[in-house]
Amino acid sequence: MGIKKYFSISNISLMGAAVVGSYVLISTYIVKRSLPAGACPLESYDKWIYLAMALAIISVVTDGLGRKSRA
């Protein structure tokens, strides 16, 4: 794989992580805002949070591989 492909994968996965993470934060804020004080929301965003973390890790790993092959 070429260096450009690693950077492309890195950039795309980082943008995906940012989009998914923003979705989770905004959704959680909207749900908590509409509930009374002390109430616990029933929706779970664990899968979305894990997806955002996985995309961020993929971004870091592919960026590191691209930098290593350049040296």
Secondary structure, 3 states (H helix, E strand, C coil): CCHHHHHHHHHHHHHHHHHHHHHHHHHHHHHHHHCCCCCCCCCCCHHHHHHHHHHHHHHHHHHHHHHHHHC
